[in-house]
Amino acid sequence: MNTIGEKLAIGEAGLTGALGYAVVFIGLFLLLVVLIISGSIFKAKAKKAAAVVTPAAPAAPAPAQEAKPAPGSAGEVKLFDVPDKEAAMIMAIVANKLQKPLNELRFISIKEVK
């Protein structure tokens, strides 16, 4: 065993380097195994959640006279805890980022995440 400041022989230096590399690669391999196992667990959970889909309720008969939206609009938007002004700003920002006209986008609902 050498103390700090002493030079290592070529064999000792090679062994120290090889052990260092071995420790790093074993650690990386174990991390890979953990990631593969956790990925398969999440895939199994997602598959099980997708299999447990509640059946849709029977469709209600369409009303005789449906109100037509204004020309250029895409229908109604359900707002949940969002004022009209903020909803309008959100829709304008989304249309700007997507570089699409607002009348080509359809917003179904806007909900504030708390």
N, C-alpha and C positions, 0 to 999 in steps of 0.2 A: 504494500500500500504506500503510495507516494503522498507526500504532504504538498500543500499549496506552494507553487513556485518551482517544484522539481519537474524535470522533463520526463515524459513518458517514453518508454521503449516503443519501437514500432509495433510490436505485437500487442502491447497493452493499449496503445492508441487505436489500433484497428479493432480490438475487442470492444473497447468503450464505444467507438463509433457504431459498430454493428449492433450492439445492444441498444443504443439510442434509437437507431433506425427501426429496430424490431419493435421497441415499445411504441413508437409513433404509428407504425403500420398496424400493429395489433389494436391500438386505440381506434384508428380509423375503421378497421374492419368491424369492431364491436359497434361503433356508431352506425355503420351501414346496416348491420343486423337489426339494431333497434329501430332504425327508420323503416326497414322493410316490414318488420312485425307491426309497428304502429300503423303503417299504411294499409296493411291487410286488415287490421282491426277496423279502421275507419271505413274501408270499402265494404266490409261485412255489415257494419251498422247502416251505411247508406243504402245498401241493397235491401236490408230488412225494413228500413223505413219506407223505401219505395214500394215494397210489397204490401205494406199495410196502408193501402190507400182506401179511404172511405168511398163507398159508391155514391155517385152523384144523385141528387134528388131528381125526381121526374120533372121534366121541363113544364113550366106553367104555360097554359095556352096564351098565345100572343094577343095583346089587346087589339080591338077592332081598328082603332085609329091611333097610330103612334105619332107623337110629335116629332116632326122633322127638325134637325138642327139647322141653324142659320147657314147660308152658303159659305163655304170656306172653313167651317168649323168641323171638329171631329167628335162632337158629342159632348157629354157632360163629364165633369171631373168630380170625384168624391174627395172632399177635404176633411182630414181628421186633425183637429187641433192646429190648423194652419189658417191664418187670416188670408182673405182674398188677395191683398196686395203682395204678400210674401209668395203665395202660390203663383201669381203672375210673374214675379221676378224669377222664380225657379224655372218656370216654363221658358221664359225668354233666355235665361242663361243656358239651359240645355239645348235649345234651338241654335243658339250662337255657337256653342262648342261643337255641335254636330254639323254645323254649317248647312242646316236645312231650314226651309220656311216653316214657321210655326203651324201653318194650316196643314202641313204634311205629317205632323207628329200627332200621336194620340196618347193622351195622358188619361189613365184610368183612375188613379187615386194618388193623392199626395198626403203623406203622414209624417208628422214630426217624430223623430226618434229621440227619446229622452233617456 
